[in-house]
Amino acid sequence: MNWIILIIAGLCEVGFTFCLGKAKSVDGLAWWLWIGGFVLFSILSMTLLAKATQSLPVGTAYPVWTGIGAVGTVLVGIFFFNEPTTFWRLFFITTLIISIVGLKML
């Protein structure tokens, strides 16, 4: 169950980076709403990470959490913010995913 909590925490990290990306392109009330989403996802992500580390080793949980966030954020950037998709970018994201899976398997 704690692995599921950790995965949700990582997805919340992706959520707060998405909100941050959207906030930079708007102003006024829309900016405040996106920043509100950023704060909400940040608190949720950190809380779930703390919950997951009650039974998972911090040395495993934290890298998995940041890895999910990093991979998810790059994919959000590619699909929603028109960031470049290059061979090397995809190569290193793939190696990051392999590393996350390797940590979970240990």
Rosetta blueprint (number, residue, H / E / L):
1 M L
2 N H
3 W H
4 I H
5 I H
6 L H
7 I H
8 I H
9 A H
10 G H
11 L H
12 C H
13 E H
14 V H
15 G H
16 F H
17 T H
18 F H
19 C H
20 L H
21 G H
22 K H
23 A H
24 K L
25 S L
26 V L
27 D L
28 G L
29 L H
30 A H
31 W H
32 W H
33 L H
34 W H
35 I H
36 G H
37 G H
38 F H
39 V H
40 L H
41 F H
42 S H
43 I H
44 L H
45 S H
46 M H
47 T H
48 L H
49 L H
50 A H
51 K H
52 A H
53 T L
54 Q L
55 S L
56 L L
57 P L
58 V H
59 G H
60 T H
61 A H
62 Y H
63 P H
64 V H
65 W H
66 T H
67 G H
68 I H
69 G H
70 A H
71 V H
72 G H
73 T H
74 V H
75 L H
76 V H
77 G H
78 I H
79 F H
80 F H
81 F L
82 N L
83 E L
84 P L
85 T L
86 T L
87 F H
88 W H
89 R H
90 L H
91 F H
92 F H
93 I H
94 T H
95 T H
96 L H
97 I H
98 I H
99 S H
100 I H
101 V H
102 G H
103 L H
104 K H
105 M H
106 L L
